[in-house]
Amino acid sequence: MQIPIYNPKPQYEALRGELEQAATGLLASGAYVLGPHVEAFEDAVAEHLGCRHAIGVNSGTDALLIALAAAGVGPGDEVVTSPFTFYASAEVISLLGATPRFADIDPDTFNVTAETLEAACSGRTKALLPVHIFGQGPDMAAVNDLARRRGLHVVEDTAQAFGARQGERRLGALGDLGAHSFYPTKNLGGFGDGGMITTDDDGLAAQCRLLRLHGQERRDHHTRIGHNSRLDALQAALLHVKLPHVDGWNDRRKAIAALYDRRLADVPGLATPHVAPHGDHVYHQYTVRIADGRRDAVRDALQAAGIGCMVYYAVPLHHQPAYRHLQACCPAAERACQEVLSLPMWPYMGEERVERVAEAVRQALAAG
Ligand SMILES: Cc1ncc(COP(=O)(O)O)c(C=O)c1O
């Protein structure tokens, strides 16, 4: 039995009738870009996440880019983010002519903290960009306190944590702006690229709306240099069918994580994921740490046994050729890159597969 690291097809099978009806309805409607399907999905996401505005864009990357631009980030500014994330989190800062500054991570959760963010701030810092890595966020109350004290905007990279809660609220609705991705493997995954910006601020929402549409404030009136970055109506219609199920799928992910935790609890040299007390973990990835230089051997053994697994992330962003010149020092992120391994995780993967993966990990470590 091959076990992929992720399998999107069971979600499609579970909702096939509704999805196909939504797709044919959209095809027949003739409204393919923005329009009523996108607006209905935006309203549903705003309600789901508990914020006033949701603005659909064509990817999570563009959600970050447009959110930062709406917050006024531009040439000469600095934005503090994590070095332990997908490249897009920092790339968007550079695309705006600003400079990323890297805050080291907490080794237990892989997230930046208010303390590490503050240590990376300077007089040029304009915004904080915490990344809710693998499905949980840093303590957003502490991050927001720091931002208030220093007069900074907070843009949450929520690409990996759709629906996760902190207290009564959801990630992406806690900072000034939240940036979400609907890339197919994400907790709310589409059938192609897609993204969303969320905010409670009417002014920022208006900026995001005009930036996704060529800086157009109204017809024939362009006030900023913007983008063509609109959420496809087809993606919106399909994602709208999936949205009511995402909490249930996140609960399934948590149950799978709990089973992995039990099966891997006593494996020497391996640490299971740590859930911080300040919030929820929705397990976009189930990522273990394997110490003593044995991670790559375990990865190779799993792959040889037909089990998909991935190293997210093999290289911290401050060691990427594009960012080496910044000379950041983030030892916890560097060490995480040597030790992390993400195991198969998807909502319908079932207990039998979890047992098999856990057993294969155990055997690989026992083999030395
Ligand atoms: C943390 C993080 N930020 C940003 C992105 C970019 O999202 P997208 O692929 O939708 O552009 C991703 C996803 O791939 C991600 O994992």
The ligand as an SDF file (V2000), in Angstrom:
LIG
                    3D

 16 16  0  0  0  0  0  0  0  0999 V2000
    3.2270   29.8260    4.6530 C   0  0  0  0  0  0  0  0  0  0  0  0
    2.8150   30.0820    3.2350 C   0  0  0  0  0  0  0  0  0  0  0  0
    2.6990   31.3460    2.8100 N   0  0  0  0  0  0  0  0  0  0  0  0
    2.3170   31.6350    1.5540 C   0  0  0  0  0  0  0  0  0  0  0  0
    2.0190   30.6510    0.6510 C   0  0  0  0  0  0  0  0  0  0  0  0
    1.6490   31.0170   -0.7420 C   0  0  0  0  0  0  0  0  0  0  0  0
    0.3670   30.5780   -1.1050 O   0  0  0  0  0  0  0  0  0  0  0  0
    0.0120   30.2710   -2.6360 P   0  0  0  0  0  0  0  0  0  0  0  0
    0.6990   29.0110   -3.0160 O   0  0  0  0  0  0  0  0  0  0  0  0
   -1.4860   30.1540   -2.6330 O   0  0  0  0  0  0  0  0  0  0  0  0
    0.4730   31.4390   -3.4380 O   0  0  0  0  0  0  0  0  0  0  0  0
    2.1030   29.3150    1.0620 C   0  0  0  0  0  0  0  0  0  0  0  0
    1.7580   28.1940    0.1670 C   0  0  0  0  0  0  0  0  0  0  0  0
    2.1050   27.5710   -0.5920 O   0  0  0  0  0  0  0  0  0  0  0  0
    2.5280   29.0190    2.3750 C   0  0  0  0  0  0  0  0  0  0  0  0
    2.6350   27.7530    2.8020 O   0  0  0  0  0  0  0  0  0  0  0  0
  1  2  1  0
  2  3  1  0
  2 15  2  0
  3  4  2  0
  4  5  1  0
  5  6  1  0
  5 12  2  0
  6  7  1  0
  7  8  1  0
  8  9  2  0
  8 10  1  0
  8 11  1  0
 12 13  1  0
 12 15  1  0
 13 14  2  0
 15 16  1  0
M  END
$$$$
